[in-house]
Amino acid sequence: MTTKSNNTPGPNALASALHLLTGRDLSTRRLRHKLQQKGHSDAEIDAAIERCQQLGYLDDLRFARDRVRRQLSQGRMTGRRLSMDLRQQGLSEQVAVQAMEEAATEFDEGKVLAELVARRFPDFSYPTATARDRRRVVQFLQRRGFPLDQIMTTLTRKGFD
């Protein structure tokens, strides 16, 4: 990691922030961390973050909404696992809860689970599967954050609708 000295001219924190936000949305905490890694001072970082928020380029709630929608639509995570992921991204509990509540109106967790099982395990049949295969599938789905009762209901229902 190279840090710039006080005498060396370099890109200012705002330019660095705008460059980082060009490729994808970031949470405020992630952006702050990346700017610190680039060697910008706390005062520069604070000013850059404030300006990015004023311009609408940095919005934690928008970031949370997009992340929740993406994770749910792909069946990558849900429930507590998704909530933990949002907290790891540096989002407040309030922002995480709001984004998840909004997504709950768009996504039916049961349907997402059924689609994930059909896509990931197309030939899986719970009644005829070995105990080892059952555990493997159930544990995979639990790691994604689906509750056990919902997993068992989905796996034991024929046809997955």
N, C-alpha and C positions, 0 to 999 in steps of 0.2 A: 504494500500500500504506500503510495507516494503522497506526502502531505506538502502543500505549498507553503513556502515561507512568507513572512509578512512583506518581504521586498520583491517577491516574484509576482508579476502581474498574472492573473489567471481569470477564468470565467467567473463572474459573480454568482452568488447563490441563486438568484432568480433565474439566470440563464440556465444554470445546472438543473434547477427544479423543472423548468419548462421542458428541457430536453428529456428528463426522466419521465415526465407525464405525457410526452408525445406518444410513446409506445403503448402505454396502458395506464389505467387508473391505479393509484396507490392510496393507502390510508395515510393520514397525516403523520402517524408515528413512523411508518415505513419510509416516507419521504424524508422526514427529519433524520432518521438513521443513515440513509444513503447520502444525504448532504454532509452529515458529520464525517462519514467515511472519506468524502472528497476533501475534507480539511477546512470547511467553511466555519466561521465563528458562529456562536449561538445567536448573536444579534443579527447577523446576516440571514441566518436560517429562519429566525422568527419573522423578519421582514418579508422574506421570500414566501414563506407559508401564508402569511396574511394576504399578500398580494395575489397569490394563486387562488386563495379562497374568494377574494373580492372578484376576480375575473371568472370564477366559476370552474376553474380547472381542477380544483381540489375540493372534494365534498365527501366526507366520510359516510354519510347516509347513502349517497348514490353508489359509492364503492361497495357498501354492505349489501344494498339491494341487488346489484349486478352479480356479486359473488354468490349470494344465496340462490338467486335464480339459476346461475350457471351450475352450481353444485347439485341443486335439486333436479334440474332438467337432465343432467347426465347420470343421476343416481349415485353420485360419488360420496355424498354424505347428507345426513339429515339429523334432526333432533339435537341431542346433547353434543354429538360429535361436531355438528355444524356450528353450534354456539361456541364451543371451545376453539374452533378454527377462527371464528370472527374475533374472539378475544386475543388470539395469538397474532392476528393481523394488526392489533393495536386499537381496536374499536371499543368504545365504551359499552357497558352492559345495556344502556338505554338504546343506543343505536342498533346493537345486535338484535335486541328484542323487537324493536320496531320493524326492522327489515324482515325478520323471520315471521312476524305476524302478518305483514303485507303479503309475503310469499305464500303463506298458508291458504290465502283466499284464491291464489292462482293454481296451486299444485295440490293434487290429491295424493297424499303420501302412500296410500294403498296402491294407487294406480302406478306411481313411480316404482314402487317395490315390485309389482307384478311385471312391469316392463323390463326392469333390471334382471329379474330372474329369467324371464323368457329370452333376453338377449345374451346374458352371461352363461346361463345353464340351460340351453334349449332342449336338451334330451333328459334333463333331470326329472325323475319321478320319485317323490318322497316315499311312497309305499314300497317300491321295489329297490330303493337305494340301500347300500350297505350302511351300517352304523357310522363307519368312517366318513363316507361321502356325505351323509346327513350332517355330521358335525362340521365338516369342511364348509359346506354351503351355509349352514346356520351361522357359523362363526364369521364367515366373510360378510354376511349381511349385518351382523351385529357390529362389526368394526365400522361399517358405514353409518351406523347410528340408528338403525331401525330397531324398534322394540321387539322383544322375543315373541310376545303374543301375536303381533301383527305378522311376523315372519312365519310362525307356525300356521296361522290361518291361511296365509297366501300359499305356502308350500303344500298344505294338505288339501286345498281346494282344487278340484279338477278343472283344467282348462285355463286357469288364471284370468278368465273373462276376456 
